[in-house]
């Protein structure tokens, strides 16, 4: 047994200091692991809190989007109403203008017709005067011929 004890003592002398060192290192690793686990738990809590905040912000953004979309819809409806009103006014104005243009056209056509009648009368008067002048010239010429014939007979 002495050999056994001697071998055991030798192994303990060689391995025991290393075992104690391994145990001390293991304890340090456990402490570091516990600290790391605690930090991971803190980080998880922080991430959960950040996730909750992000969800709240997303909800607020969704509400703002709904509000903005609703306002855009209301504004678009107002623009549509304004467009309809303006188009209706344009149509009414165009109808009024067309009616006034038609009335003016009829008035102008009447005035043109009256002017044409007056021009026709003026033309008739001018033609009559021209014919009258021609007749006077012809008459004067005929009277001269008659006088020449009378002179020729008398002579």
Order of alpha helices (4+ residues) and beta strands (2+ residues): alpha
